[in-house]
Amino acid sequence: MSAVASRVRRRPPLVLRNPSFGRVWAGQLLTQAANRMFQAGAVWWLVGFAGGPHRGLDSGLFLMACTLPAVALAPVIARLVARHAHRTVLAAAATCAGAVAATATGLAQVGTLPTPAVYTVGLALAACQAVFDPCLTTSVPELVEDTDIEAATGFELSTQSVAGLGGGLFGPLAVDAGGLPGTVAACAIGYLLAALLVASVRFPHAAAPAPDGGSPRVDGPAPAPRGLRQVLAGLPFIRRVLVCFAAANVFTTAVYVVMPLYTRSVLHATGSTVASLEAALGAGTLVGSFTGDRVPGRPVTVGSVCLAVLATVLGLPGLVAGHAVALVALGVAGWCVGVIGVRFVALFQRLVPAHDKPGFFAVMQALLGATFPVSCLVFGVLGDHLPARTLCLVQGAGLVPVAVALWFLGGRAETGGPRAPTTPSGPLEPAGERP
């Protein structure tokens, strides 16, 4: 037994011993990094270069547009992924995104890319990414053996933090160095390379399509998945937790609007400072994702404490201005977000019935993602009327009642609701790196 265990421990990572999955995972990394790079670069371009009296509103509307496809097109994307070969869908999504970015690069070389065109490009790239990501999640069993599904899921879920870290770091730097055209050109290269990687892969465990072109046939009866309302009707604890996190998202995701405004109006700095703040947030989230299962305590207790810490650190730059203060605050904030995601996604995995999980997690992502456009719009408008330091204080103050509500929810769960497990299953991340 010890020899077998030793051989298992010495096995190389999944992306190396399964080249097919490794190439598809690399494609996901490239597409998500390119998408985040364009978003971070475009926001800094709107705030630092495009000018105008409504920088906050402009950047908020842009980020809102980038979040709409994943929410509005969810039913269409689900049907698309179900009815077509997954390799075809993945390659087509990456190719379309590359074509959009390449076209925008050509137009930018001819003349200045107008602001409406930047919005349109962001919307199109977000739509392509909204197709790519759930299709990859669905196709994981087609790429790996059953015993490797957990490892593949871990790689897939860690991609968003890594891509967000790299894209958020290089986006503003690329805008400072080569303007928006250079940023879009780099994104086009990333997308097209991802399309080539996916197209070169064979999906060894893919099921044969049904004769009518619909979903693959499955032998034997399968339990019919229930609607989200039916699922949540029997899980009031989860329903209340989701409401808490939807409210928290309104304030936490506003950081993507507040950071560039804070850099310009308080720190009077350049894109390299925005990049460093993005990097601090991404690095903190990545560390939290891989250390969250080591934080002692029940998930609700850990979550409420992390929300209280989030409230403190997000408001801190409003009280004490400075680059170092903002860096530390965002690093700690990212760690809290990562820990919350690990503990609660693992909790939901245990409490939601197996045949309800696909629908539950799809709608959960849509629910949490739907708060992002609201946050971007509200804080974008506020950014044109309030100082950036005040926006930091508003973020922190808004999280305080959510932390208190979650804390009392934990007390109710301990006396009458389901008891949360203390040992989550592993490093899983929330949708869009948000609690």
PAFI-398506 format. One record per residue (C-alpha): x, y, z; residue in one letter. Coordinates in steps of 0.1 Angstrom, whole numbers, padded with zeros to 4 digits, always signed. Layout:
XYZA;...
END
This chain:
+0000+0000+0000M;+0028+0024+0008S;+0044+0018-0026A;+0011+0025-0043V;+0006+0057-0022A;+0041+0068-0031S;+0034+0064-0068R;+0002+0084-0065V;+0020+0112-0047R;+0047+0113-0074R;+0022+0116-0102R;+0027+0148-0123P;-0001+0175-0123P;-0032+0167-0144L;-0024+0193-0170V;+0009+0175-0178L;-0002+0139-0178R;-0034+0147-0198N;-0023+0169-0227P;-0059+0172-0240S;-0071+0188-0208F;-0039+0208-0205G;-0044+0225-0238R;-0081+0232-0231V;-0072+0246-0197W;-0045+0268-0213A;-0071+0280-0237G;-0094+0290-0208Q;-0065+0308-0191L;-0058+0327-0223L;-0094+0337-0229T;-0101+0348-0194Q;-0068+0367-0191A;-0075+0385-0224A;-0111+0393-0213N;-0099+0407-0180R;-0070+0426-0196M;-0093+0444-0220F;-0118+0453-0192Q;-0091+0466-0168A;-0074+0485-0197G;-0106+0500-0210A;-0117+0512-0176V;-0083+0529-0171W;-0085+0544-0206W;-0120+0558-0198L;-0109+0573-0165V;-0073+0584-0173G;-0073+0592-0210F;-0107+0596-0226A;-0115+0624-0202G;-0150+0639-0200G;-0170+0651-0170P;-0186+0617-0163H;-0156+0593-0159R;-0173+0574-0131G;-0205+0569-0151L;-0186+0559-0182D;-0165+0533-0165S;-0195+0520-0145G;-0216+0516-0177L;-0188+0498-0194F;-0184+0473-0166L;-0222+0469-0164M;-0223+0461-0202A;-0195+0435-0197C;-0215+0416-0171T;-0249+0415-0189L;-0243+0386-0214P;-0237+0360-0187A;-0270+0369-0170V;-0292+0378-0200A;-0280+0350-0223L;-0280+0321-0197A;-0309+0302-0213P;-0296+0306-0248V;-0261+0295-0237I;-0274+0265-0220A;-0292+0253-0251R;-0262+0260-0273L;-0239+0240-0251V;-0264+0211-0248A;-0270+0208-0286R;-0236+0211-0301H;-0202+0194-0298A;-0183+0211-0270H;-0150+0213-0288R;-0169+0231-0316T;-0185+0256-0292V;-0153+0263-0274L;-0132+0269-0305A;-0160+0290-0321A;-0163+0312-0290A;-0126+0318-0289A;-0124+0325-0326T;-0153+0350-0325C;-0137+0368-0297A;-0104+0369-0315G;-0121+0382-0347A;-0138+0410-0327V;-0105+0420-0310A;-0086+0419-0343A;-0113+0441-0360T;-0111+0466-0332A;-0074+0467-0335T;-0076+0475-0372G;-0102+0502-0366L;-0080+0517-0338A;-0050+0518-0361Q;-0070+0539-0386V;-0082+0564-0360G;-0092+0568-0324T;-0116+0541-0313L;-0148+0560-0302P;-0162+0553-0268T;-0193+0535-0281P;-0171+0512-0300A;-0152+0503-0268V;-0185+0495-0251Y;-0195+0473-0281T;-0162+0454-0281V;-0164+0448-0243G;-0200+0435-0247L;-0190+0412-0276A;-0160+0398-0258L;-0180+0392-0226A;-0206+0373-0246A;-0180+0350-0261C;-0165+0344-0226Q;-0200+0337-0213A;-0203+0308-0238V;-0167+0295-0233F;-0167+0291-0195D;-0198+0271-0189P;-0191+0250-0219C;-0157+0241-0205L;-0172+0232-0172T;-0197+0209-0189T;-0170+0192-0210S;-0146+0183-0182V;-0159+0147-0180P;-0152+0144-0217E;-0116+0153-0213L;-0105+0134-0181V;-0111+0100-0164E;-0137+0099-0137D;-0110+0097-0110T;-0095+0130-0123D;-0126+0151-0122I;-0119+0167-0089E;-0084+0176-0100A;-0097+0190-0133A;-0123+0210-0115T;-0097+0225-0091G;-0076+0236-0121F;-0106+0251-0138E;-0118+0270-0108L;-0083+0284-0101S;-0080+0298-0136T;-0102+0328-0129Q;-0080+0341-0101S;-0048+0335-0121V;-0063+0351-0152A;-0078+0380-0133G;-0044+0386-0116L;-0025+0386-0149G;-0051+0405-0169G;-0058+0431-0143G;-0020+0437-0139L;-0011+0440-0176F;-0043+0458-0188G;-0036+0493-0174P;+0002+0488-0181L;-0005+0480-0217A;-0027+0511-0220V;+0000+0533-0206D;+0026+0517-0229A;+0008+0514-0262G;-0026+0529-0258G;-0059+0510-0262L;-0049+0497-0297P;-0020+0478-0283G;-0041+0463-0255T;-0068+0451-0280V;-0041+0436-0302A;-0026+0416-0273A;-0061+0403-0265C;-0067+0392-0301A;-0035+0372-0301I;-0046+0355-0268G;-0080+0346-0281Y;-0068+0332-0315L;-0041+0312-0298L;-0067+0297-0275A;-0089+0288-0305A;-0059+0269-0320L;-0052+0251-0288L;-0088+0239-0284V;-0092+0230-0321A;-0061+0207-0318S;-0076+0187-0289V;-0095+0154-0291R;-0122+0149-0265F;-0117+0112-0258P;-0148+0106-0236H;-0173+0127-0255A;-0207+0110-0260A;-0221+0105-0294A;-0247+0131-0303P;-0284+0121-0305A;-0297+0114-0340P;-0319+0145-0338D;-0289+0167-0331G;-0300+0173-0295G;-0284+0162-0263S;-0265+0129-0261P;-0287+0099-0252R;-0284+0087-0216V;-0294+0051-0209D;-0318+0045-0180G;-0341+0069-0162P;-0327+0100-0146A;-0343+0121-0119P;-0358+0153-0134A;-0341+0184-0121P;-0363+0207-0102R;-0366+0245-0106G;-0346+0267-0084L;-0377+0278-0065R;-0385+0242-0057Q;-0350+0235-0046V;-0348+0266-0023L;-0382+0260-0009A;-0368+0231+0011G;-0335+0249+0019L;-0344+0282+0036P;-0309+0284+0051F;-0293+0285+0017I;-0319+0310+0004R;-0311+0334+0032R;-0273+0330+0026V;-0277+0338-0011L;-0297+0369-0003V;-0269+0380+0021C;-0242+0375-0005F;-0262+0392-0033A;-0264+0422-0010A;-0227+0420-0002A;-0218+0418-0039N;-0233+0453-0045V;-0206+0467-0023F;-0176+0444-0029T;-0177+0445-0067T;-0178+0483-0067A;-0141+0481-0061V;-0136+0478-0099Y;-0151+0512-0103V;-0136+0528-0072V;-0100+0517-0078M;-0094+0537-0110P;-0112+0567-0096L;-0092+0565-0064Y;-0059+0562-0083T;-0066+0593-0105R;-0082+0617-0080S;-0065+0607-0047V;-0032+0591-0056L;-0027+0612-0088H;-0009+0582-0102A;-0008+0563-0135T;-0019+0529-0149G;+0010+0511-0131S;-0007+0520-0098T;-0041+0507-0110V;-0022+0475-0121A;-0006+0471-0087S;-0040+0475-0069L;-0056+0449-0093E;-0027+0426-0086A;-0030+0429-0049A;-0067+0421-0051L;-0062+0391-0074G;-0032+0377-0054A;-0052+0380-0022G;-0082+0361-0038T;-0059+0334-0051L;-0043+0329-0017V;-0077+0328+0000G;-0090+0302-0025S;-0062+0278-0016F;-0061+0285+0022T;-0098+0289+0029G;-0103+0252+0039D;-0077+0257+0066R;-0095+0286+0084V;-0112+0271+0115P;-0148+0275+0123G;-0182+0269+0108R;-0188+0284+0073P;-0214+0310+0085V;-0191+0321+0113T;-0161+0324+0090V;-0182+0342+0064G;-0196+0368+0087S;-0162+0375+0102V;-0147+0378+0067C;-0174+0402+0057L;-0167+0423+0088A;-0130+0424+0079V;-0140+0433+0043L;-0160+0462+0056A;-0130+0475+0075T;-0104+0471+0049V;-0125+0485+0020L;-0133+0516+0041G;-0097+0521+0053L;-0084+0539+0022P;-0112+0564+0027G;-0098+0572+0062L;-0061+0569+0054V;-0051+0579+0019A;-0020+0562+0004G;-0008+0537-0021H;+0006+0513+0005A;-0026+0514+0025V;-0047+0507-0006A;-0024+0478-0015L;-0027+0461+0019V;-0064+0467+0021A;-0071+0452-0013L;-0048+0422-0006G;-0067+0414+0026V;-0101+0421+0008A;-0092+0396-0019G;-0082+0370+0007W;-0115+0374+0024C;-0134+0369-0009V;-0114+0338-0017G;-0121+0322+0018V;-0158+0330+0016I;-0160+0313-0018G;-0143+0282-0007V;-0163+0277+0024R;-0197+0284+0010F;-0195+0267-0024V;-0183+0236-0005A;-0212+0240+0019L;-0237+0242-0010F;-0221+0211-0026Q;-0231+0192+0005R;-0266+0206+0011L;-0280+0207-0024V;-0292+0173-0038P;-0270+0159-0065A;-0296+0160-0093H;-0304+0197-0085D;-0268+0209-0085K;-0265+0219-0122P;-0295+0241-0122G;-0287+0255-0087F;-0252+0265-0095F;-0261+0280-0129A;-0288+0301-0113V;-0266+0310-0083M;-0240+0324-0107Q;-0266+0344-0125A;-0281+0357-0093L;-0247+0368-0079L;-0236+0381-0113G;-0268+0401-0117A;-0257+0424-0088T;-0225+0434-0106F;-0242+0456-0132P;-0263+0473-0105V;-0231+0479-0084S;-0212+0493-0114C;-0240+0517-0124L;-0247+0529-0089V;-0211+0535-0079F;-0203+0549-0114G;-0230+0576-0109V;-0219+0582-0073L;-0183+0586-0086G;-0193+0617-0105D;-0207+0634-0074H;-0188+0621-0044L;-0150+0620-0037P;-0133+0586-0042A;-0125+0585-0005R;-0162+0588+0004T;-0169+0559-0020L;-0145+0537+0000C;-0164+0546+0032L;-0197+0538+0015V;-0184+0504+0005Q;-0173+0496+0040G;-0205+0509+0057A;-0227+0489+0033G;-0211+0456+0043L;-0216+0461+0080V;-0254+0452+0081P;-0248+0422+0058V;-0221+0409+0081A;-0244+0413+0111V;-0273+0396+0092A;-0251+0366+0083L;-0239+0363+0119W;-0274+0361+0132F;-0283+0336+0105L;-0255+0314+0118G;-0270+0315+0153G;-0304+0305+0139R;-0288+0277+0119A;-0271+0264+0151E;-0304+0262+0170T;-0328+0251+0143G;-0314+0250+0108G;-0289+0227+0091P;-0255+0225+0108R;-0228+0236+0085A;-0198+0212+0081P;-0165+0224+0094T;-0143+0207+0068T;-0150+0219+0032P;-0142+0197+0003S;-0115+0218-0012G;-0104+0250-0029P;-0134+0260-0049L;-0140+0296-0060E;-0171+0317-0063P;-0185+0330-0096A;-0166+0361-0109G;-0143+0359-0078E;-0170+0374-0057R;-0187+0362-0025P;
END
